[in-house]
Amino acid sequence: MIIICWLAGTLGIHRMMMGYSNWWLMLLTAGGCGIWTLIDLINIITGKMGMEDGRPLEG
């Protein structure tokens, strides 16, 4: 998920794959001009952001 967020984070693809329903906001705003993408990337790396249903990211 780190790689997907790094490469296509501004499109919100990582949020769509994780089950979040607000992924389209990132698509419309280009990831909040990159700021939301950077925040998501840091949260994924540190383990603070998991799947929408509460499961942790594994792998």
Buried (B, 14 or more C-beta within 10 A) or exposed (E): BEEBBEEBBBBBBBBBBBEBEEBEBBBEBBBBEEEBBBBBBEEBEEEEBBBEEEEEEEE
